[in-house]
Amino acid sequence: MSTPAMQPVITPSDSHSKSVTIRVGTRKSALALKQADYVVSSLSKLHPDVNFEIVGMHSAADKDKVTALYNFGGKGLWTNELEAGLMARELDIIVHSLKDMPTSLPDGCVLACVPEREDPRDVVVVKKALEGRYNSLADLPAGSVVGTSSVRRMAQIRRRYPALEFRDMRGNIDTRLKKLDAEDSDYSVLILAAAGLSRMGLLGRVTQYLDSTTEGGGMLHAVGQGGLGIEARADDEQTLRLLKALESNEVMLAAEAERSVMRTLEGGCSIPIGVETRWVGDNRLRLAATVVSVDGTQAADDALEQEVKTREQAVEFGEEVARRLTENGAQKILDVINAERAANPSTEKWVPA
Ligand SMILES: NCc1[nH]cc(CCC(=O)O)c1CC(=O)O
């Protein structure tokens, strides 16, 4: 004899009922919620019988904007509380900006799906009052102030445009644009990711797209920029299978190669490295990468093309590019940056994006 409580739960055979619910964790910023909405609407189309529920969480870094970002360890800045929710089975997947994901995930967590990528490039946005006067970095007079908190962006721009000045700029995209446009602001331009602006419907503000060409300012983007990373539990086979339908194999392989360069060079710390990946033919991936000193005077560059068909090949390819960068002087540049950070962890000003 069994009590009612011990009886199995029987799902009614009503065709409208959805038997499985996937809880989707995300940060609560406007951009993060847009990304989670995109993932849920795409997955819902692929799996109409599955119910998806978005769970927004404030991360430690969101709650404490005053403390220098490196105090959270640099690595895994936005992800820790969400991962705790994932491991506690309060969440089934987490949607991240791929560029904010650490290159090594905690045990039990995997990068389960890399969907189609937005434009990975950085862009220039001109202060409203200066629109029409300047468009590109090359237009800016000496002493113009560029707003960015990213050492990668600052170092690369300083290398090509040594007469420009740089000032810290943090906050969500809306906040940054408001600070830029304020009447009394010193900023002439802001550097942002095209992807974030695109997702927020703000691409109209872009006056220059930055890339490795001379017209593009010689700028390489962040590892994973423009991409999304969906994290899941390594042993949750049902969810892993369900996510695979949303993966772009080309984007996943390119992102794995980019992340591998970073993982190989960093030794535990997030570092300022720029990359650019492009498919150039039959399964051939071209990967360019750069590491620039904070003052822009020293740089290590490399570009290589190789056949990449599997995740393992992508990782090996990234390791090879990292080795070549090291031989070209990247390690010396990184040693200086890491020594500075170790000496001044709490005054750290620059974000590693
Ligand atoms: N550094 C913060 C961050 N993390 C993700 C994005 C949006 C771009 C993306 O998804 O790669 C941004 C804003 C930015 O860099 O302009």
The ligand as an SDF file (V2000), in Angstrom:
LIG
                    3D

 16 16  0  0  0  0  0  0  0  0999 V2000
   32.8370   44.5640  -21.2920 N   0  0  0  0  0  0  0  0  0  0  0  0
   31.4500   44.4580  -21.0080 C   0  0  0  0  0  0  0  0  0  0  0  0
   30.6800   43.8140  -22.1110 C   0  0  0  0  0  0  0  0  0  0  0  0
   30.4750   42.4810  -22.1200 N   0  0  0  0  0  0  0  0  0  0  0  0
   29.7650   42.1680  -23.2420 C   0  0  0  0  0  0  0  0  0  0  0  0
   29.5250   43.3240  -23.9390 C   0  0  0  0  0  0  0  0  0  0  0  0
   28.7650   43.3880  -25.1960 C   0  0  0  0  0  0  0  0  0  0  0  0
   29.5480   42.9140  -26.3660 C   0  0  0  0  0  0  0  0  0  0  0  0
   29.6740   41.4280  -26.4640 C   0  0  0  0  0  0  0  0  0  0  0  0
   28.6980   40.7060  -26.2130 O   0  0  0  0  0  0  0  0  0  0  0  0
   30.7550   40.9470  -26.8060 O   0  0  0  0  0  0  0  0  0  0  0  0
   30.0930   44.3910  -23.2380 C   0  0  0  0  0  0  0  0  0  0  0  0
   30.0500   45.8350  -23.5840 C   0  0  0  0  0  0  0  0  0  0  0  0
   31.2040   46.3060  -24.4490 C   0  0  0  0  0  0  0  0  0  0  0  0
   32.3020   45.7580  -24.4160 O   0  0  0  0  0  0  0  0  0  0  0  0
   31.0230   47.3040  -25.1840 O   0  0  0  0  0  0  0  0  0  0  0  0
  1  2  1  0
  2  3  1  0
  3  4  1  0
  3 12  2  0
  4  5  1  0
  5  6  2  0
  6  7  1  0
  6 12  1  0
  7  8  1  0
  8  9  1  0
  9 10  2  0
  9 11  1  0
 12 13  1  0
 13 14  1  0
 14 15  2  0
 14 16  1  0
M  END
$$$$
